[in-house]
């Protein structure tokens, strides 16, 4: 079995979103001929509160190596874990590569600075390496920003560090093609030197099954048998506020609907750990729906707690934006909760037809900025149609085969194929 070293500075018990990419890859890679070793920073150096239930989701035989990092107390000189743990991670990575005869080094980013370890480890040991983009490192031209502002400095540095980091990479992956298209354009020499693969975030059915054994219970809201309770979980997209305004207007002008539904927004705040960082509340208050139809819990809650609240809901609410970016991989998480879906999505979103074709829910689609009035006019009717749909809904009616390519196992299979291809190229010279 080939060995792969995955460097992920945050890893369970960290409750940050990006840890699940590395966790699920490490879980499923052995089934495809790769033995993972995870290199991370010790949890005592994390700034966020640990979620020890996440550790229970890890395979029992998974090898996890931990290093020290620059602490943030009593003086917080820098926050980025990739910077604070950079030297210890690099030293340990080189040691493991040499001692364990590792075949491949794989680095999910962010933290973006960890990508530098790939290039440096390659310089010291010759190890082939790849970088996985969960977000673009360079996301806008720095010259459009105020000179010497914090964002300007960060991006200016990125324009220097990214080309260095990827120069000798043999594999570039991302959650979607748009995440690495800039890398492709800025580094044309990598066109044929690298294997390029886009792989969405995979859903893990086992996570949903484990909730029962962990005896976790919902705590943000109580069951209301007189109202249909929706849950929206996750960040609030900047371009989703206009559709939200149209939805709130539609509810506010329909006296019957106001007595039938509740929508609970979880983790939608301005900052992950700020319980007062409301984004939805001002819109709800404007339409006099706050804590009657619309509720918000701004702070991020642990991953498994999110799944518990999805399962406690009567239905899942999906809100897209005026841009067609919502993907079926995100819908798959809702499908795994075995609840009916009410979605408001851009007409060009690939998720529209898959929700309809798989009988997973009802979709109100709209034409971007030009379709906001349509949302306001059609939401109440679509919601009433959904309530009828939900009354007859059974999880078994969903065509899950259509979502097979979005499972964590299938996404990992694609990664393993890319790893094999990249390694074959290296060994062929």
C-alpha positions as CSV (number, residue, x, y, z in Angstrom):
1,X,0.0,0.0,0.0
2,X,1.3,3.4,-0.9
3,X,1.8,6.0,1.8
4,X,0.4,9.6,1.7
5,X,1.2,12.3,4.2
6,X,-1.6,14.8,4.6
7,X,-0.7,18.1,6.2
8,X,-3.7,19.7,7.8
9,X,-2.8,22.2,10.6
10,X,-6.4,22.1,11.8
11,X,-7.8,18.6,12.3
12,X,-10.4,17.1,14.8
13,X,-11.0,18.1,17.5
14,X,-10.9,21.4,15.6
15,X,-14.4,22.4,14.6
16,X,-13.5,24.5,11.6
17,X,-15.2,23.6,8.4
18,X,-12.1,22.7,6.4
19,X,-11.1,19.8,8.7
20,X,-13.7,17.6,7.2
21,X,-12.0,17.5,3.8
22,X,-8.8,16.0,5.2
23,X,-10.8,13.8,7.7
24,X,-12.9,12.2,5.0
25,X,-10.0,11.7,2.6
26,X,-8.0,10.0,5.4
27,X,-11.0,7.8,6.2
28,X,-11.6,6.5,2.7
29,X,-8.1,6.5,1.1
30,X,-7.1,3.0,2.4
31,X,-10.0,1.5,0.4
32,X,-8.2,2.7,-2.7
33,X,-4.6,1.6,-1.9
34,X,-3.3,4.6,0.0
35,X,-2.3,4.6,3.7
36,X,-2.7,8.1,5.2
37,X,-0.6,9.7,7.8
38,X,-2.1,13.1,9.0
39,X,0.3,15.8,10.3
40,X,-1.4,18.5,12.3
41,X,-0.9,21.1,15.0
42,X,-1.7,20.0,18.6
43,X,-5.1,21.1,19.6
44,X,-3.8,23.1,22.6
45,X,-2.6,25.7,20.1
46,X,-6.0,26.1,18.5
47,X,-8.0,29.3,19.1
48,X,-11.4,27.7,18.7
49,X,-13.1,25.5,21.3
50,X,-12.4,21.8,20.5
51,X,-15.2,19.4,19.6
52,X,-14.2,16.1,21.0
53,X,-17.1,14.3,19.4
54,X,-15.4,14.8,16.0
55,X,-12.5,12.6,17.1
56,X,-15.0,9.8,17.5
57,X,-15.6,10.0,13.8
58,X,-12.0,9.2,12.9
59,X,-10.9,5.7,12.0
60,X,-9.4,3.9,15.0
61,X,-6.2,3.0,13.2
62,X,-5.6,6.4,11.6
63,X,-2.2,7.7,12.4
64,X,-2.1,11.3,13.5
65,X,1.1,13.1,14.2
66,X,1.0,16.4,16.2
67,X,3.4,19.3,16.5
68,X,3.8,22.5,18.6
69,X,3.0,26.0,17.3
70,X,3.5,29.6,18.4
71,X,0.9,30.2,21.1
72,X,-1.6,33.1,21.0
73,X,-1.5,33.8,24.7
74,X,-0.4,35.9,26.5
75,X,0.4,37.9,23.4
76,X,-1.2,37.1,20.0
77,X,1.5,38.0,17.5
78,X,-0.2,36.1,14.6
79,X,-3.4,34.1,14.3
80,X,-3.0,32.0,11.2
81,X,-2.2,28.4,12.3
82,X,-0.2,27.8,9.1
83,X,2.2,30.5,10.1
84,X,2.3,29.7,13.8
85,X,3.0,26.0,13.2
86,X,5.0,26.4,10.0
87,X,8.5,25.4,11.2
88,X,7.5,22.5,13.4
89,X,5.2,21.2,10.5
90,X,8.0,21.4,8.0
91,X,10.6,19.7,10.2
92,X,8.2,16.9,11.1
93,X,7.1,16.5,7.5
94,X,10.7,16.0,6.3
95,X,11.3,13.5,9.2
96,X,8.2,11.5,8.3
97,X,8.9,11.5,4.6
98,X,12.4,10.1,5.1
99,X,11.6,7.7,7.9
100,X,8.3,6.3,6.6
101,X,9.3,6.3,2.9
102,X,6.2,8.4,2.1
103,X,5.2,8.2,-1.6
104,X,3.2,11.5,-1.8
105,X,2.6,14.7,0.1
106,X,-0.8,16.3,0.0
107,X,-1.7,19.7,1.4
108,X,-5.3,21.0,1.6
109,X,-5.4,24.8,1.9
110,X,-6.2,27.1,3.7
111,X,-4.1,27.7,5.7
112,X,-2.5,28.9,2.4
113,X,1.0,29.2,3.9
114,X,1.1,25.5,4.5
115,X,1.4,25.1,0.7
116,X,5.0,26.4,1.0
117,X,5.8,23.2,2.9
118,X,5.1,21.2,-0.2
119,X,7.7,23.0,-2.2
120,X,10.3,23.0,0.6
121,X,9.8,19.3,1.4
122,X,10.2,18.6,-2.3
123,X,13.5,20.5,-2.3
124,X,14.8,18.6,0.7
125,X,13.6,15.1,-0.1
126,X,12.4,15.0,-3.7
127,X,8.9,14.0,-2.5
128,X,6.1,14.6,-5.1
129,X,3.4,16.8,-3.8
130,X,0.0,18.2,-4.5
131,X,-2.2,21.1,-3.2
132,X,-5.9,21.0,-2.7
133,X,-7.7,24.4,-2.9
134,X,-10.8,24.7,-0.6
135,X,-10.7,28.4,-1.4
136,X,-8.6,30.4,-4.0
137,X,-5.4,31.8,-2.5
138,X,-5.4,34.8,-4.9
139,X,-9.0,35.9,-5.1
140,X,-8.7,39.4,-6.5
141,X,-6.1,41.7,-8.0
142,X,-4.1,43.4,-5.2
143,X,-3.7,46.7,-7.2
144,X,-7.4,47.4,-6.8
145,X,-7.0,47.6,-3.0
146,X,-5.8,50.5,-0.8
147,X,-2.0,50.3,-0.9
148,X,-0.4,48.9,2.3
149,X,-3.8,48.0,3.8
150,X,-3.9,44.6,5.6
151,X,-5.7,42.9,2.6
152,X,-3.4,44.6,0.1
153,X,-0.3,43.2,2.0
154,X,-1.8,39.7,2.3
155,X,-2.7,39.5,-1.4
156,X,0.6,41.1,-2.5
157,X,2.4,38.4,-0.6
158,X,0.2,35.7,-2.1
159,X,1.3,36.8,-5.6
160,X,4.8,36.0,-4.5
161,X,4.3,32.9,-2.4
162,X,1.8,31.0,-4.6
163,X,3.9,30.7,-7.7
164,X,6.8,29.5,-5.5
165,X,4.6,26.9,-3.7
166,X,3.0,25.4,-6.9
167,X,6.1,25.5,-9.1
168,X,7.1,21.8,-8.6
169,X,3.6,20.4,-7.8
170,X,2.4,17.4,-9.8
171,X,-1.2,17.5,-8.6
172,X,-3.6,20.4,-8.2
173,X,-7.1,19.7,-6.9
174,X,-10.0,21.9,-5.8
175,X,-13.6,21.7,-4.7
176,X,-14.6,23.3,-8.1
177,X,-12.7,24.2,-11.3
178,X,-13.1,27.9,-10.6
179,X,-10.9,27.5,-7.5
180,X,-7.8,26.6,-9.5
181,X,-8.4,28.4,-12.8
182,X,-6.4,31.4,-11.6
183,X,-3.5,29.1,-10.7
184,X,-3.7,27.5,-14.1
185,X,-3.7,30.9,-15.9
186,X,-0.9,32.4,-13.8
187,X,1.3,29.3,-14.1
188,X,1.1,28.1,-17.7
189,X,4.1,25.8,-17.2
190,X,1.9,23.6,-14.9
191,X,-0.6,22.9,-17.7
192,X,1.0,19.6,-18.7
193,X,3.2,19.1,-15.6
194,X,0.3,18.7,-13.2
195,X,-2.8,16.5,-12.9
196,X,-5.8,18.8,-12.5
197,X,-8.9,17.5,-10.8
198,X,-12.0,19.2,-9.3
199,X,-13.7,17.3,-6.5
200,X,-16.6,18.6,-4.5
201,X,-16.9,18.3,-0.7
202,X,-18.2,14.8,-0.1
203,X,-21.1,14.0,2.1
204,X,-20.6,11.2,4.6
205,X,-23.7,9.0,5.5
206,X,-21.9,7.5,8.4
207,X,-21.7,10.9,10.2
208,X,-25.5,11.1,10.2
209,X,-25.8,7.5,11.5
210,X,-23.3,8.2,14.3
211,X,-25.4,10.9,15.8
212,X,-27.7,8.4,17.5
213,X,-24.9,6.6,19.2
214,X,-23.5,9.8,20.5
215,X,-26.8,10.7,22.1
216,X,-26.7,14.3,20.9
217,X,-29.9,16.4,21.2
218,X,-31.0,19.7,19.5
219,X,-30.9,22.8,21.8
220,X,-31.4,25.9,19.6
221,X,-35.1,25.5,19.2
222,X,-38.0,23.4,20.5
223,X,-40.4,21.4,18.5
224,X,-43.5,23.4,17.5
225,X,-46.2,21.1,16.4
226,X,-48.3,24.0,15.1
227,X,-45.7,25.2,12.6
228,X,-43.6,23.6,9.9
229,X,-40.0,24.2,11.0
230,X,-37.3,24.7,8.4
231,X,-33.5,24.8,9.1
232,X,-31.0,26.7,7.0
233,X,-27.4,25.8,8.2
234,X,-24.2,27.5,7.0
235,X,-22.8,30.8,6.0
236,X,-25.0,33.6,4.5
237,X,-23.8,34.4,1.0
238,X,-23.3,38.2,0.2
239,X,-25.5,37.9,-2.9
240,X,-28.3,36.0,-1.1
241,X,-29.6,39.1,0.8
242,X,-31.7,40.3,-2.0
243,X,-33.5,37.0,-2.4
244,X,-34.0,36.9,1.3
245,X,-35.6,40.3,1.2
246,X,-38.0,39.1,-1.4
247,X,-38.8,36.0,0.6
248,X,-39.5,38.0,3.8
249,X,-41.7,40.4,1.9
250,X,-43.7,37.5,0.5
251,X,-44.2,36.0,4.0
252,X,-45.1,39.3,5.5
253,X,-47.8,39.8,3.0
254,X,-49.4,36.4,3.5
255,X,-51.2,36.2,6.8
256,X,-51.8,32.5,6.5
257,X,-48.2,31.6,5.7
258,X,-47.0,33.7,8.7
259,X,-48.8,31.2,11.0
260,X,-47.6,28.1,9.2
261,X,-43.8,28.2,9.1
262,X,-40.7,29.0,11.0
263,X,-37.2,29.3,9.4
264,X,-34.2,28.8,11.7
265,X,-30.9,30.2,10.4
266,X,-27.9,28.5,12.1
267,X,-24.3,29.7,11.8
268,X,-25.2,32.7,9.6
269,X,-23.5,35.4,11.6
270,X,-20.8,37.9,10.7
271,X,-18.1,36.1,12.7
272,X,-17.9,32.4,13.5
273,X,-17.7,32.8,17.3
274,X,-19.9,35.9,17.8
275,X,-23.4,35.0,19.2
276,X,-24.5,38.6,18.6
277,X,-23.2,39.0,15.0
278,X,-26.7,38.9,13.4
279,X,-27.0,39.0,9.7
280,X,-30.6,37.7,9.2
281,X,-32.2,39.5,12.2
282,X,-32.2,43.0,10.7
283,X,-34.0,41.8,7.6
284,X,-36.5,39.9,9.7
285,X,-37.1,42.9,11.9
286,X,-37.7,45.1,8.9
287,X,-40.6,42.8,7.9
288,X,-41.8,42.2,11.4
289,X,-41.0,38.5,11.2
290,X,-38.3,38.3,13.9
291,X,-38.9,35.4,16.3
292,X,-42.3,34.7,14.9
293,X,-41.4,33.2,11.5
294,X,-37.6,34.0,11.3
295,X,-35.0,33.0,13.9
296,X,-31.3,33.3,13.8
297,X,-28.4,31.7,15.8
298,X,-25.4,33.6,14.4
299,X,-22.5,31.7,16.0
300,X,-21.1,28.6,14.4
301,X,-22.0,25.4,16.3
302,X,-20.1,22.1,16.1
303,X,-20.5,20.0,13.0
304,X,-22.4,17.2,14.6
305,X,-24.7,19.6,16.4
306,X,-25.6,21.0,12.9
307,X,-26.5,17.5,11.8
308,X,-28.7,17.1,14.9
309,X,-30.6,20.2,14.2
310,X,-31.1,19.3,10.5
311,X,-32.6,16.0,11.7
312,X,-34.8,17.8,14.2
313,X,-36.2,20.0,11.5
314,X,-39.3,19.3,9.5
315,X,-37.6,20.4,6.3
316,X,-34.4,21.9,5.0
317,X,-34.4,25.4,3.5
318,X,-31.8,26.1,0.9
319,X,-31.2,29.7,-0.2
320,X,-29.0,30.4,-3.2
321,X,-28.0,33.8,-4.5
322,X,-28.3,36.1,-7.5
323,X,-25.3,34.1,-8.8
324,X,-25.6,30.5,-10.1
325,X,-23.0,29.0,-7.7
326,X,-25.0,26.5,-5.6
327,X,-23.9,23.0,-6.3
328,X,-25.4,19.5,-5.8
329,X,-22.7,18.6,-3.3
330,X,-24.3,21.0,-0.8
331,X,-27.8,19.6,-1.6
332,X,-26.4,16.1,-0.7
333,X,-25.9,17.1,2.9
334,X,-29.6,18.0,3.1
335,X,-30.6,14.7,1.4
336,X,-28.6,12.8,4.0
337,X,-30.7,14.4,6.8
338,X,-33.7,12.6,5.2
339,X,-35.8,15.7,5.2
340,X,-37.7,17.3,2.3
341,X,-36.0,20.4,0.7
342,X,-37.5,23.8,-0.1
343,X,-34.9,25.6,-2.3
344,X,-34.8,29.1,-3.7
345,X,-32.1,29.0,-6.4
346,X,-30.8,30.8,-9.5
347,X,-32.2,29.1,-12.6
348,X,-28.8,28.3,-13.9
349,X,-27.7,26.5,-10.7
350,X,-26.9,22.8,-11.4
351,X,-28.8,22.0,-8.2
352,X,-32.2,23.0,-9.6
353,X,-32.7,20.0,-11.8
354,X,-31.1,17.5,-9.5
355,X,-33.5,18.4,-6.7
356,X,-36.5,18.1,-9.0
357,X,-35.4,15.0,-10.9
358,X,-34.5,13.1,-7.7
359,X,-37.8,14.1,-6.0
360,X,-35.9,15.5,-3.1
361,X,-38.0,18.7,-2.8
362,X,-39.5,21.8,-4.4
363,X,-37.5,24.5,-6.1
364,X,-38.4,28.1,-6.7
365,X,-35.9,29.2,-9.4
366,X,-35.3,32.7,-10.5
367,X,-33.3,34.7,-13.0
368,X,-30.7,36.4,-10.8
369,X,-31.2,40.1,-10.2
370,X,-34.0,40.2,-12.7
371,X,-36.0,37.5,-10.9
372,X,-36.3,39.1,-7.5
373,X,-39.8,40.2,-8.1
374,X,-40.7,36.7,-9.2
375,X,-39.5,35.3,-5.9
376,X,-41.8,37.8,-4.0
377,X,-44.7,36.9,-6.2
378,X,-44.2,33.1,-6.3
379,X,-42.8,32.2,-2.9
380,X,-46.1,31.8,-1.0
381,X,-47.6,29.5,-3.7
382,X,-44.4,27.4,-3.8
383,X,-44.2,27.2,-0.1
384,X,-47.8,25.9,0.1
385,X,-47.1,23.4,-2.7
386,X,-44.1,22.3,-0.6
387,X,-46.2,21.8,2.5
388,X,-48.4,19.4,0.5
389,X,-45.3,17.7,-0.8
390,X,-43.8,17.4,2.7
391,X,-47.0,15.8,4.1
392,X,-46.5,12.9,1.7
393,X,-42.7,12.8,1.7
394,X,-40.7,9.7,2.5
395,X,-36.9,9.5,2.4
396,X,-37.1,6.4,0.3
397,X,-38.6,8.3,-2.6
398,X,-35.3,10.2,-3.3
399,X,-33.2,8.8,-6.2
400,X,-30.0,8.7,-4.2
401,X,-28.1,7.3,-7.2
402,X,-28.1,10.7,-8.7
403,X,-26.0,11.9,-5.6
404,X,-23.6,9.0,-5.7
405,X,-20.8,11.1,-7.1
406,X,-21.1,13.5,-4.2
407,X,-20.4,10.9,-1.4
408,X,-17.1,11.2,0.5
409,X,-16.1,7.7,-0.7
410,X,-16.6,8.5,-4.3
411,X,-14.8,11.9,-4.1
412,X,-11.9,10.1,-2.4
413,X,-11.9,7.5,-5.2
414,X,-11.4,10.3,-7.6
415,X,-8.5,11.7,-5.5
416,X,-6.9,8.2,-5.4
417,X,-7.1,8.0,-9.2
418,X,-5.5,11.4,-9.5
419,X,-2.7,10.4,-7.0
420,X,-2.0,7.3,-8.9
421,X,-1.8,9.2,-12.2
422,X,0.5,11.9,-10.7
423,X,2.8,9.3,-9.2
424,X,2.9,7.4,-12.5
425,X,4.0,10.5,-14.3
426,X,6.7,11.2,-11.7
427,X,8.1,7.6,-11.9
428,X,8.0,7.6,-15.7
429,X,10.2,10.7,-15.6
